[in-house]
């Protein structure tokens, strides 16, 4: 856990990074008793940052699952969202969709050049994915990577600092996917399997080495 997270916001940070949890699971993550976790959750619920959902899982009593509300997700910054939205609308109205698409494409090219300063073409795939995750983390995407049992990789981004802009113009998302594909190389398949704009709590990308098959 980020050591800079205030004590009273640790539950919010955990739910943002790890997704919904039961009271017992959250207590374990926080390192407190269930009563201590319940106290924090009730306070956060009263403040509008978290919500609970009762869910039956087989026999026995239904369990309460806790997750962030829209206000809770709003605790994590969307970089200059109001200014960005005004600029996008101004470009659309005065210069047209084609100019906006060109600007988004140019931004993607800039990102690709910056990533290539760190990610070398001859790097092993895991090294490339690790470096990409580190770069995205620095950009505010709360990113990390995992390797699954098949040997494929997941690039996971628990936050989107350009969410407002991407909601208004999904060309940003398409450009990001193309940038990942380009920087990881032609022998790699990159597929977005979770998407915040589609209602998921995170964006996740499945990265497969095509030379393995």
C-alpha positions in Angstrom: 0.0 0.0 0.0 1.1 3.6 -0.7 2.6 4.8 2.6 1.4 8.4 1.8 -2.3 7.4 2.0 -4.0 9.0 5.0 -5.2 6.6 7.6 -8.8 7.5 7.1 -8.6 6.9 3.3 -6.9 3.5 3.3 -10.1 1.6 2.7 -10.9 3.9 -0.3 -7.4 3.2 -1.7 -7.8 -0.6 -1.2 -11.2 -0.7 -2.9 -10.0 1.4 -5.8 -7.0 -0.9 -6.4 -8.4 -4.3 -5.6 -12.1 -3.9 -6.3 -15.1 -4.9 -4.1 -14.5 -6.7 -0.8 -16.4 -8.2 2.1 -16.0 -6.8 5.5 -13.7 -9.6 6.5 -11.5 -9.2 3.4 -11.2 -5.5 3.9 -10.4 -6.0 7.6 -7.5 -8.3 6.6 -6.2 -5.8 4.0 -6.4 -3.0 6.5 -4.8 -5.1 9.3 -7.6 -4.3 11.7 -10.5 -6.1 13.4 -13.8 -6.5 11.6 -15.3 -4.0 14.0 -12.6 -1.6 13.2 -13.2 -2.1 9.5 -17.0 -1.8 10.0 -16.5 1.5 11.8 -14.4 2.9 8.9 -16.9 1.7 6.2 -19.9 3.1 8.0 -18.2 6.5 8.3 -17.2 6.4 4.6 -20.7 5.3 3.7 -22.3 8.2 5.6 -19.9 10.5 3.7 -21.0 9.0 0.4 -17.7 7.4 -0.6 -18.6 3.7 -0.4 -21.7 1.5 -0.8 -22.6 -2.1 0.1 -24.6 -4.7 -1.8 -26.1 -7.8 -0.2 -25.4 -10.9 -2.2 -26.4 -14.6 -1.7 -23.6 -17.1 -2.4 -25.0 -20.5 -2.0 -26.3 -21.6 1.4 -26.0 -19.4 4.4 -26.6 -15.8 5.1 -26.1 -13.3 2.3 -22.8 -11.4 2.4 -22.2 -7.7 2.1 -19.8 -6.6 -0.6 -18.4 -3.1 -0.3 -17.3 -0.9 -3.3 -16.7 2.7 -4.2 -19.4 5.1 -5.2 -19.0 7.6 -8.0 -18.0 10.1 -5.3 -15.4 7.6 -4.0 -13.9 7.2 -7.5 -13.8 11.0 -7.6 -11.3 11.0 -4.8 -8.7 10.1 -7.5 -8.0 13.0 -9.8 -9.1 13.3 -13.4 -6.3 15.4 -14.8 -7.6 19.0 -15.6 -10.9 17.5 -16.7 -13.0 20.7 -17.0 -10.3 22.5 -19.0 -9.8 19.4 -21.2 -13.5 19.1 -21.9 -13.8 22.7 -22.9 -10.8 22.4 -25.2 -12.2 19.3 -26.9 -15.6 21.0 -27.4 -13.9 24.1 -28.8 -11.8 22.1 -31.2 -14.9 20.2 -32.4 -17.0 23.3 -32.9 -14.4 25.4 -34.6 -12.0 23.1 -36.3 -14.0 19.9 -36.7 -13.8 16.2 -35.9 -10.9 15.5 -38.3 -8.7 18.1 -36.6 -9.5 16.6 -33.2 -8.6 13.1 -34.5 -5.3 14.4 -35.8 -4.5 16.0 -32.5 -5.3 12.8 -30.6 -3.1 10.8 -33.1 -0.3 13.3 -32.6 -0.5 12.9 -28.8 -0.3 9.1 -29.3 2.8 9.5 -31.4 4.4 11.7 -28.7 3.6 9.1 -26.1 5.1 6.3 -28.3 8.3 8.3 -28.7 8.6 8.8 -24.9 7.9 5.2 -24.2 10.5 4.1 -26.6 13.1 6.0 -24.7 12.6 3.5 -21.9 11.3 0.4 -23.7 13.9 -1.1 -26.0 12.8 -3.2 -29.0 15.2 -6.1 -28.0 13.9 -6.2 -24.4 12.3 -9.5 -23.3 8.5 -9.2 -23.3 8.2 -9.2 -19.5 10.7 -6.4 -19.2 8.7 -4.4 -21.8 5.4 -4.9 -19.9 7.1 -4.1 -16.6 8.5 -0.8 -17.9 5.2 0.1 -19.6 3.4 -0.5 -16.3 5.9 1.7 -14.5 5.5 4.5 -17.0 1.8 4.4 -16.8 2.0 4.4 -13.0 4.0 7.6 -13.1 1.3 9.1 -15.4 -1.4 8.5 -12.8 -3.0 5.3 -14.0 -2.4 3.3 -10.8 -0.9 0.6 -13.1 0.8 -2.7 -12.4 1.2 -5.9 -14.3 0.7 -9.6 -13.5 1.5 -12.9 -15.2 -1.2 -15.5 -15.4 -0.8 -19.3 -15.4 -0.6 -19.5 -19.2 2.4 -17.2 -19.2 0.5 -14.3 -20.7 0.6 -10.9 -19.0 -2.1 -8.5 -17.7 -1.5 -4.8 -17.7 -3.9 -3.4 -15.1 -4.8 0.2 -14.7 -7.0 0.9 -11.7 -7.6 4.6 -12.6 -8.0 6.7 -15.7 -6.7 10.3 -15.2 -8.2 11.3 -18.5 -11.6 9.6 -18.0 -13.7 12.7 -18.7 -11.9 13.4 -22.0 -12.0 9.7 -23.0 -15.8 9.6 -22.2 -16.3 12.6 -24.6 -14.0 11.3 -27.2 -13.2 7.6 -27.3 -10.4 8.2 -29.8 -8.1 8.6 -26.8 -8.8 4.9 -25.8 -8.2 3.6 -29.3 -4.9 5.6 -29.6 -3.7 4.2 -26.2 -4.4 0.6 -27.4 -2.5 1.3 -30.6 0.4 2.8 -28.7 0.7 -0.3 -26.4 0.7 -2.5 -29.5 3.4 -0.5 -31.2 5.7 -0.3 -28.2 5.4 -3.9 -27.3 6.1 -5.1 -30.9 4.6 -7.0 -33.8 5.0 -10.4 -32.2 2.7 -9.4 -29.4 -1.1 -9.4 -29.3 -2.7 -6.7 -27.0 -6.4 -7.0 -26.2 -8.4 -4.7 -23.8 -10.5 -7.1 -21.7 -11.8 -4.6 -19.1 -12.7 -1.0 -19.9 -13.7 1.7 -17.4 -15.8 3.4 -20.0 -17.8 0.2 -20.5 -18.6 0.1 -16.8 -15.7 -1.9 -15.4 -13.9 -0.7 -12.3 -10.5 -0.8 -14.2 -8.9 -1.0 -17.6 -7.0 -4.3 -18.2 -5.1 -5.4 -21.2 -4.2 -9.1 -22.0 -0.8 -9.3 -23.6 0.2 -12.5 -25.4 3.4 -13.5 -27.1 2.3 -14.7 -30.5 5.6 -16.6 -31.0 4.6 -19.1 -28.3 1.9 -20.7 -30.3 
